[in-house]
């Protein structure tokens, strides 16, 4: 079973993708530039709030630089959730 993620309409616009209810992790990660993939995965695994700058390839072939901060927290019910925000 593929992992699915919720994205905001604004993130779909930045990414150059058509908005939908959920996006698969595999589909999203394939757009990260190969030279930036290891650093992005390190930040994603750590979820320590570090900021990372990386390239994103839109379906049109246009490459955009994004800046993200990834962190983790838990709800009152102890359910973990992750926050990833991006800006250009």
C-alpha angles and dihedrals in degrees: 000000000000119000113244128205135200116231130187119244088250093057091051088052093051090047093049092235131131111257116249137157096270139001125211118245090232092054092050096046094049088068094060110101110257092235090056099040099093094049091047092050091048091054092044093051093047095047087190098139096260117153119237131189117206143155123258122197113215120210088257090061092251112139118218129189113230132188118209138177118202124199139157134219138159133240123237087267089058093249109146120228131178130221122207118175127184137194133173 
